[in-house]
Amino acid sequence: MIGNKNMKDESKKVYILLSKTKTVPSNLIKLMTREPYCHTSLALDISLDEMYSFARKGVYNPFNSGFISENIEKGIFGKHKGTRCAVYELKVTSKQYDRIQQELARFKKHPDRYGYNFMGVFSVFFHLAYEREYSFFCSQFVASVLKNAGVDIFHKKPGLVKPGDFRRCPELRPIFTGLLTEYRAYLHERMKQAHGIENTGRRPGMIKPALPDGLIAWRVS
């Protein structure tokens, strides 16, 4: 957690979703970066019901992009059932969590004011940050919201942050990897574990590696 570690009673959690669809832009980014994930989203709850990013506003036109609220069962995620993902948990203080909400409120109040930072996507590969007040790409947006809320986990300009930086960030704890369509099943199993209910109906191909703190992250093979 970034902040006062003695304030355990005031700790909160936010969640980072890294994903890879089978769209042409996603495949090109993966080819250029050689990273397993190409898109970054920020969620305020573990169910990923309230999740935000910068991406295409519709399903078919990648150039009509900007600030969006995402749903893991609709839109581009709903169309691409084979989307693979990783979900990470980040501990923050209660104050930082409130500031994250305030940052998001700015975007939600005037969503049409913001555009997609296409130039920034290309410049970041040359280690150059192309930043404009109302333009972001996905990982830049998430890093910017966190940094402005006092959660500076990268110590560099948000315009230089790529999805792979989140995957390698020691402040983030992985809780799930696999198909995005399996995430609801993971939450169901996690709830059963929390209540001491034995799992007897695990789907074939689903394995559960132990995490350092003893919690479970489901991985679909």
C-alpha positions in Angstrom: 0.0 0.0 0.0 1.3 3.4 -0.9 1.0 5.7 2.2 0.9 5.1 5.9 1.2 1.4 6.5 0.0 1.8 10.0 -3.5 2.8 8.8 -4.6 -0.8 8.1 -8.2 0.0 9.2 -8.4 2.6 6.5 -7.0 0.6 3.7 -8.9 0.1 0.4 -8.3 -1.8 -2.8 -8.5 -1.0 -6.4 -8.1 -3.4 -9.3 -6.1 -3.3 -12.5 -7.3 -5.4 -15.5 -4.8 -6.2 -18.2 -6.3 -7.8 -21.3 -5.7 -9.0 -24.8 -8.5 -9.3 -27.3 -8.1 -10.7 -30.9 -8.7 -7.4 -32.6 -6.2 -6.1 -35.2 -4.9 -3.2 -33.1 -4.4 -5.6 -30.2 -2.5 -8.1 -32.3 -0.3 -5.3 -33.7 0.5 -4.0 -30.2 1.3 -7.5 -29.0 3.6 -7.9 -32.0 5.4 -4.7 -31.2 5.7 -5.1 -27.5 6.0 -8.9 -27.2 3.9 -8.6 -24.1 0.9 -10.9 -23.3 -1.5 -8.0 -22.6 -2.2 -4.9 -24.6 -4.9 -3.0 -22.7 -5.2 -1.6 -19.2 -8.3 -0.8 -17.2 -9.0 0.5 -13.7 -11.7 -0.9 -11.5 -12.9 0.3 -8.1 -14.3 -3.1 -7.1 -13.2 -6.7 -7.3 -16.3 -7.6 -9.4 -15.0 -5.2 -12.1 -18.5 -3.7 -12.3 -17.2 -0.1 -12.1 -14.3 -0.1 -14.6 -12.8 2.6 -16.8 -10.2 3.1 -19.5 -9.5 4.7 -22.8 -10.4 2.6 -25.8 -12.8 2.4 -28.7 -16.3 3.7 -27.9 -18.0 1.1 -30.1 -17.3 -2.4 -31.2 -16.2 -1.9 -34.8 -14.4 1.5 -35.2 -11.0 1.7 -33.4 -10.6 5.3 -34.4 -13.7 6.5 -32.5 -11.9 6.2 -29.1 -11.8 8.0 -25.8 -12.8 7.7 -22.2 -15.2 4.8 -21.6 -16.9 2.8 -18.9 -16.2 -0.9 -19.6 -18.2 -4.1 -18.9 -16.5 -7.4 -19.1 -19.6 -9.1 -20.5 -20.5 -6.4 -23.1 -18.9 -4.3 -25.8 -15.6 -5.4 -27.2 -15.1 -7.9 -24.3 -18.5 -9.4 -25.0 -17.7 -9.8 -28.7 -14.3 -11.4 -28.1 -15.1 -14.3 -25.8 -11.5 -15.5 -26.1 -10.1 -12.5 -24.4 -7.3 -13.4 -22.0 -6.6 -11.3 -19.0 -4.8 -10.8 -15.7 -6.4 -9.0 -12.7 -4.3 -7.3 -10.1 -5.1 -5.9 -6.7 -3.6 -2.7 -5.4 -3.9 -1.6 -1.8 -4.4 2.2 -1.2 -5.3 4.3 1.8 -8.9 5.5 2.3 -7.8 9.0 1.4 -6.1 7.8 -1.8 -9.2 5.8 -2.7 -11.4 8.9 -2.3 -9.0 10.9 -4.5 -9.1 8.2 -7.2 -12.9 8.6 -7.2 -12.5 12.3 -7.5 -10.1 11.9 -10.4 -12.6 9.6 -12.2 -15.4 12.0 -11.5 -13.6 14.6 -13.7 -13.6 12.2 -16.6 -17.2 11.1 -16.1 -18.5 14.6 -15.9 -17.3 15.5 -19.4 -16.5 12.3 -21.2 -16.8 13.8 -24.7 -14.0 16.3 -23.8 -11.4 13.5 -23.9 -9.9 11.9 -26.9 -7.5 9.0 -27.5 -3.8 9.7 -27.4 -2.8 7.9 -30.7 0.4 9.9 -30.9 1.3 8.9 -27.4 0.9 5.2 -28.2 3.6 5.4 -30.9 5.9 7.8 -29.0 6.1 5.6 -25.9 7.9 2.9 -27.9 10.6 5.5 -28.5 10.7 6.3 -24.8 9.1 9.7 -25.4 6.1 10.9 -23.5 3.5 12.7 -25.7 1.1 14.1 -23.2 -1.9 16.4 -23.7 -4.4 17.6 -21.1 -7.4 15.8 -22.7 -5.8 12.9 -24.5 -4.8 9.6 -23.0 -4.1 6.0 -24.0 -5.2 3.2 -21.7 -2.2 2.6 -19.5 -1.4 6.3 -19.4 -4.9 7.0 -18.1 -4.7 4.5 -15.3 -1.2 5.6 -14.3 -2.3 9.3 -14.4 -5.3 8.7 -12.2 -3.3 6.8 -9.7 -0.4 9.3 -9.6 -2.8 12.3 -9.2 -4.4 10.5 -6.3 -1.0 10.1 -4.6 -0.4 6.5 -5.7 2.9 6.9 -7.7 3.9 3.3 -8.3 6.1 4.0 -11.4 8.0 7.2 -10.7 7.9 8.3 -14.3 5.6 10.3 -16.5 2.2 8.5 -17.1 2.8 8.9 -20.8 5.7 6.5 -20.5 3.7 3.8 -18.8 2.8 0.7 -20.8 0.6 -2.3 -19.9 3.7 -4.4 -19.2 4.8 -2.0 -16.5 1.7 -2.9 -14.5 2.4 -6.6 -15.0 5.9 -6.2 -13.5 5.0 -3.7 -10.7 5.8 -5.2 -7.3 3.0 -3.1 -5.7 0.4 -5.1 -7.6 -0.8 -8.5 -6.4 -2.1 -10.9 -9.1 -5.4 -12.5 -8.2 -6.5 -14.0 -11.5 -5.1 -15.0 -14.9 -7.0 -16.7 -17.7 -10.0 -16.1 -19.9 -12.0 -13.0 -19.0 -15.2 -15.1 -19.3 -14.0 -17.2 -16.4 -13.6 -14.3 -14.0 -17.2 -14.6 -12.7 -16.5 -18.2 -11.9 -13.4 -17.2 -10.0 -15.3 -14.8 -7.9 -17.9 -17.5 -7.1 -15.2 -19.9 -6.0 -13.5 -17.2 -4.0 -16.7 -16.5 -2.1 -17.1 -20.2 -1.4 -13.5 -20.4 -0.1 -14.2 -17.4 2.2 -17.2 -19.2 3.7 -15.3 -22.5 4.0 -17.3 -24.3 1.3 -15.5 -27.1 -0.3 -15.1 -26.8 -4.1 -16.4 -30.0 -5.7 -17.5 -28.6 -9.1 -14.4 -27.1 -10.5 -14.5 -26.9 -14.3 -12.0 -29.1 -16.3 -8.9 -27.3 -17.2 -9.1 -24.8 -14.3 -6.2 -25.0 -11.9 -5.4 -22.9 -8.9 -1.8 -21.9 -8.0 -1.2 -20.7 -4.4 -0.2 -17.1 -4.0 2.3 -15.9 -1.4 -0.3 -14.9 1.2 -2.3 -18.1 0.8 -5.1 -16.7 -1.3 -6.0 -18.3 -4.6 -5.6 -17.0 -8.2 -7.4 -19.1 -10.7 -5.7 -19.8 -14.0 -7.5 -21.4 -16.9 -5.2 -23.6 -18.9 
